[in-house]
Amino acid sequence: MNRRWDLVVLGGGTAGIVGAKVAAGFGARVLLVEADRTGGDCLWTGCVPSKSLLAAAHAVAAAGRSDRFGVVADTPKVDFPAVMRHVRSAIATIEPADSPESLRSAGAEVLFGHGVLTGPTTLRVTSDAAEPDSPVSTVTHDIEFEQLLLATGAAPALPDLPGLSQSRALTSDTVWDLAELPQRLAVLGGGNIGVELAQAFARLGASVSLVEGAQRLLPREETKAALVLTEALRADGVAVHTGAPVTAVRATEDTGAGSLRLDDASTVSYDRLLVAVGRSPRTIGIGLAEAGVEVGADGMVVVDELLRTTNPRIWVAGDPSGHPQFTHLAGSHGSTAATNAVLGTRRKAATVVPRVTYTDPEIAGVGLTCDQAGHGHRSHVVEHTEVDRAVAEQRTEGYSAIVCDKRGTVTGGTVVGPRAGESLGELTLAVSLGLKTRDLAGAVHPYPTWNDGPWKASLADVSEQLDAALPSRAIGVLSAARAAWLRARRSKQT
């Protein structure tokens, strides 16, 4: 193995895989170091398994509400082990795209082991011995690099709560090991991971309690969107508890069953507990201080707009960068950081970041929300009772909103409803390119689609601008006429 590489990538998740393939495509000598398995959280414990589980849960819900269309279906029966086999099958189908073989075919080398930075341009990797009967259990590789891309991802965060360590709590990493559906499941955390899994397990037949210490679910999304989702979760049987943080956990170590005590003195009982309160960057114990890389108090690496750290040879992409922790952003930033590192370019990291919570209804947003639209901005909301596709499918509980500045430039949007993530694409492009509402309104859209919501919101803004412009022009004409009359009168007087 070469001792010096043009680019070493530490971490084999989405950011690392994309970064390694991009750099190798430029002809760089690339080594990717991974401690566990390539593919990262998205493939093994995040996007792929969660969306596979949600697909099964959606099938149950669709069968349960088919009678509204005059289709009577038998009560669906859930075979939970079969559902989990479906989840594993989806992972196995997608895994080859993220495999070591895929990386090698793209021109990057792969080394499995735990990497620790030992200096500004050096890395030590400790790997298991290659031969099972080797006299040593581990092998050490000392590696030098010109540039390094840090892409170590994040891990589920666990709050400091009395009794939590005895609760055998599940996380978004370990919930996929369940062999049986819990009868009573408590989900701690009302962010996007918590609400997605709470709804999925409720639809599959578990009695689910969702506990969020903040006053509402999804604190980063619009208040209106959170209220729509809360009602949807309750309709699925989820007991939603907000505004009362958990103060303690009581559980028996043998089964994990127990209860959560909230600060309003109420309790929530469960058979299994799932903790989904956020994710912490994997930046501890990898030698960042020895490499001259500054880390903030929150564990995030300090980066500039190019994704470069305080060591100009080390770059960051994905969860440790402090940017939103989304797979699609990790991939984009992995490409940007690798390009800057290998070619010496100065591409800035993408800052327009779409986000989707894959519940039913989905909640999708980009840029500013209506709640954030302050002075100099205006917003328009179209209820889905006015969207014909929603009426046809009897799914009118959602809405579409668009936010723009005083010139009509689109600065944000939110869509709540089925396929909201797909409807968000047009709004994301508008925010990225600085399009105006008249650009969206003037484009011909197919009918009837869920995207009628954002389109109608842009039409509403254009209509408002026209209505405001007509009186303004009328006032201008009257003002000019009066000025001419005054000039004529003064002329006569002189």
N, C-alpha and C positions, 0 to 999 in steps of 0.2 A: 504493500500500500504506500502511495506517495506520502511524504512527510509534510509537504507544503501544498496548500490548495488555494486557488483563486477565491473560492467562496466555500465556507463551511456553514451549513444550515443546522442549527441545533433545535430539533423538534420536527416530527413528521406528521403534523396535522395539516389542515388545509393551507395555512399560511406558508408552512415549510415546504410542502409538496409543490405548490404553485411557484414559490420562489426558486426552488431547486431546478424545476423544469425550465423556467424562464431563463435562468442564468446559464444552464447547460445549452439551451438553444442559441445563446450568444457565443458559444464556443468556450466558455469558462470551464476550468477543472473544478467540479463541484462534489463535495462530500456531504451527505445528509446523515446526521447522527440522531438516532431515536432510541429512547430507553425501553419502550414497550413494543408497540406495533404501529405501523404506519396507518394513516387514516384519521387518527386523532379522535377527539370527542364527538365530532359531527357524525362520523361513520359508526362508531361503536356504541356511544351512549347518548348522543344528542339528536341531531336533525333526523337521521334515517330511522332509528328505532321509534322515536316519538311520533313522527308522522305516519309510520306504519301502524302504530297502536291507535292513533287518532282515526285512521282510515277504517279500522275495524269498529271503533266506537261510533263513527258516523253511519256505518251500515246498520247498526242496531237502531240508531235514532231515526234513520230514514224509513226503516220498516215500521217503526212504531207510529209514525205520523202519516203513513201512506193513505189512511182512510179519508183524509181531507180531500183526496183526489178521486174518491170513489173506488179505491183499491183496498180491499180488506185482506190483510196478511195475518198469518198466525203469529202469535207472540214469539219473537226470536229467542233462540236458545244460544247461550254463549258457551263455547268450549274454550276456556281460558288457556289451557296448554296448547291448543291449536292456534289461538291468537298469537301466542308467543313464538310458535314455530313460524308463523307468517312474518313476524318481526325479524327473526333470525335469517329467514330466507331472503328478505329484502337486503339485509346487511351483506349476506354472502354474494348476492347478485351484483352489488355495487362495489364490493371490496377490491376486485381486480384493478379498477381504475386508480386506486390509491396504493397499490401493492409495491413492494420493492422491485419486482420485475418491471412494473410500469415506469418506475423512476430510472432503472438501469437502461431500459430501452430508450429513454429520453436523453441519456448521456450522463446521468448523475450516479455516483457510487453511494452505497448505503452501508452504514456501520451501526450495528445494534450495541448499545451500552449506555452507561450513565456518563454524560459529559460535564466537566467542571472546568471553567476558565482558570488558568494559572497565571495569566499575564495579559497584557494588551493585545497580543497576537498569538497566544498559545492556548491549547485546549488539551486536557487529559481525559481520555475515555476509558472507562473500566468495563470490560465485557466478560461474559461467561466464556470459559474455555471452549474452543472449537470442537475438541474431541472429548467424548464422554468419559474416557478412561485416562484423561490427562492428569499428570501428577499435581497440577495447579488448578484451582477452581475458577480463577479469573485471569484475564490478560489485560495489560495496560498499554494503551496506545497514546503516545505523545505527538500531538498534531500542531503544525504551524499553519497560519492562514494569512492571506492578504486582507480579506474581509470576512465578516461573520454576520449571519442573519439569525437573530434570536427569535424563535417561534415556539416557545415552550408551553403555550396555552394557559389554561386555568383549571382549577379543581373546585368542586362544590364547597362552599363556605359553611361552617358549622358555628352557630352562635354560642356564646358562653352562657349556658343556661344550667342551673342546678338540676342534676338528674339526667341530663341528655346523654351522657356517656354510657349510662346503664340501659338505654332505651332500645338498643339495636336499631337505631334509626336508619331508614333507607335514604339514599340521595338519588339524584338524577344519574349517577354512575352505577349504583347497585340495584335500582328498582327492576332492572331487566333480568335479574337473577331470580325473581319470584317464580315459583312453580305453581302456586295456587292464588286465586283471587282473594285478597283480604276481605273479610266480611265487613269490617269497619276500618276505614282508612282516614287518618288525619293528615292533612297537608299543611305544613307550616310555611307560609310565604305566598303572597298574592301577586307575584310578578308573572311574567309570561310563562316560565316553566311551571310554576305552581298551578296556574289556572288551566293550562293545557292538560296536565296530568290529572288534575282533579276532575275535569269534565270527562276525560277518557275513562277513568276508572268508575265513575258514577254510571256512565252509559253501559259499561260492561257488567254492571250489577253490584258493585260495592256501595256500601253506605258511606258517603264521603263528607267530611267536615273540612272546610277550608278556612284557615286562620291567618289574618293579616293584621299586623299591629297598627298600620296607618288607617286613616279614616275611610279609605276606599281601596278597591283593587286597582292594579296597574297605575300606580301613582305618576308614571311618566307620560301617560296618555291623557286624552281629553276626559274631563269629568263626565260628559255625556256618554262617551264610549264605554267608560267603566260601568255606568249605570245600566246601559243596555246589556252588557255582558253579565252583570250581577243577576239581572232578571232571568237571563238565559240559563245560567248555572242553577239557579233555584228551581227553574222549570224542569231541569234534569235531575232534581233531587239533592243537589249539593246544599249542605247547611253552611252558609257564608257568615263568618264572624269577622267584623272589622272594627277598628278603633279601640281594641283592647289587647295590648301586647302580652305575649306569654311570659310568665314570671318563673315558672318551674315545670319540670317534667317528672312524672312519677311512673315508673315502669318496673316490670319484673324481668330480670335478665334472661330467664329461660325461654320465655315466649315473646318478649318485646311488647306485650300488651300493657296498657296503662292509661294515663290521662294527662292532659295539658291543663295547667292552672293559669287563668288569665288575670290581668290586674284589676278586673272588675269583680273578682272573687268567683266567677263562673268557672266551670270545668268542661273539657271536651274529652270524652272517652274514645279509645281506639283499640284495635287489635294490632295494627302496624302504623308506624309514624313515618312520613316522608318529609324530609327537610329540604326546602327549595327557597333559600333566602338570598341567593346570589352566588357568585363564583369569585375565587381569589386567584390572582396570577401566580404561576409557578416560577417565582424568582428567588426563592430561598435556597441556599446550599448549592448554587451553581457558579460561585466565584465572581459575581459581578463587581464587587468592591476591588478584588485583585486585578480586574481588567480595566478599572477606571470608569465604570459605568454607574452613574448616579441613579438611585432608586428613591421614589417618594415614600412618604409615611404610609401610604396605602398599598405599598408593594409594587406599584406600577413603575415601569422604567421611564425616566425622563427622556422625551424625544422632541426633536424639532419638527417643523412642517414637512421635512423630507423623510422623516422616520429614522433619523440618525441620532445616536445616543451621545453622551458626553465623551465617549471614545469614538473618534471619527471613523474608525475601522469597523465599528459594530452598529448594526441596524436592528430594528425591531418591527415585527408585524404580528397582528393577531391580538389575543387577549392581554398580554403584558404591556401593550403600548399605551393603555389608558383610553383608547378610543372605544366606541361601543362594541360589545362582544357579540358580533354576528359573523357567521361563517362567510357570508358573501363579502363582507368588508375585509375579513382576514385574507381571502383570496386576492382581492384587489390590492390591498396593502402589501401582500407578499410579492406580487408582481412589481409594484412600484419600488419597494425597498431593494429587491434584487437588481432591478434595472439601474437604480442609482448607484448601488454598490459596485457592480461589475463594469458599467459603462461610464461612470462618473457624471451621469446626468443629474439634473436638479428638478425632477418631477415632484410636485407636491402631492401629499396624500389626499385622497378623496375625502371630502367633508360633507357632501350631500349623501345621507345614508338612509335608505328606506328601511322600514321595520314592519314586521308582521307578527301578530300573535295568532296562532293557528287554531283558535277555538272555533266554535260554531255559535254565533257568527264570528267570522274573522275580523280582526281589528288591524288595519294597515295605516301607516302614516309616514310622512316625509316632511322635513322642514318644520316650520312653525305650526302649532296647533291653534285652534280658535281661542283656547284659554290664554295663549301667549301673544295673540294679536293685539298689540297695544296701539299707542299713538302712531299715526302714519300708516296703519294697516287696516284692512277691512276683511270681513269674512262673509261667506254665503253658505247656508246649509240647505240641502235638499233632502227632505224626508223620503224614505223609500216607498211611502204610499204614493209618491208621484213618479215612481219608476215602474214602467209597465212590466218589465221582466220580473220584478219583485212581486207585483200583483199577481202575475200569471202563476208564480210558484208559491204564492201565499207566504212570502218571507219579507214582510214589510216593516219589520221591527228595527231595521238599520237606517243609516243615513250616509250621505256624502257631503263633505265640506271642503271648501277651497279658501285659502288665505292669500291675499295679494297686497302689494303696497299701493300708494296713492296713484301710481302711474299704471296700475293694472298688471304689474309683473308678478307672476305666481311665486310665492315664497313658502308655501306649504299646503298640505292637504291631508285629510283623514277620510277613510272609507270604512264603514262598519256594515258587514253583510257577507253572504256567501261569495267566495272567490274575490274577496277584497284585495288580496295580494296581487292578483292579476290586474285588477282595475287600477292599482297604484302605479303601474309602469308608466302610464302617460303623465301622471302628475310628477313622478320622479324625473322624467326627461324634461318636463317644463321647468322645474326648479333648477336642475343642473344647467340648462341652457339659457335661463333667464327669459323664457317665453312669457307672453302676456295672455290674459284671459281671452282676448280677441283671437289669438292664434288657435287656442283650443276650440273656441266657439265656432270659428270659421271652417274647421276641418269637418268633412263628412264622416259621420260615425254610423256603423251598422246598427240596425234596429231589429228586435229589442235586445239589449244586452245590459249587464250589470253596470257597464261603463257609462250608461246614460246618466248615472248619478253625478259623477264629476263633470261630465259635459254640461248638464243642466245647471250646475253650480257656476260654471264659467259663463254660460248664457245669462244667468241672473246678474252677474257682475257687469257684463257688457251692457245689458239693458239699463242697469242703474246709471252707468256712466253716460249713456245717451240721454236718459231722462234729465240728468243733471246738466248736460251740455246745452240742451235746448233753452231752458230758462236763462242760462249764462249768456248765450248768444243774443237772446232777446233783450236782456239787460244791456248788453254791449251796444246793440243797435239804438236803443232808446237813449243811452248815454251820449253816443255820438251825435244823434239828432239834436239833443238838448244843447250840446256844446256848439253846434253849428248855429242854432237859433240865438244863443247868447252872443256869439260873434257878430251875427247879422244885426242884432239889436244895438250892440255897442257901436257898430259902424254907422248906424242911422243917427245915434246920439251925437256923434262927432261931426 
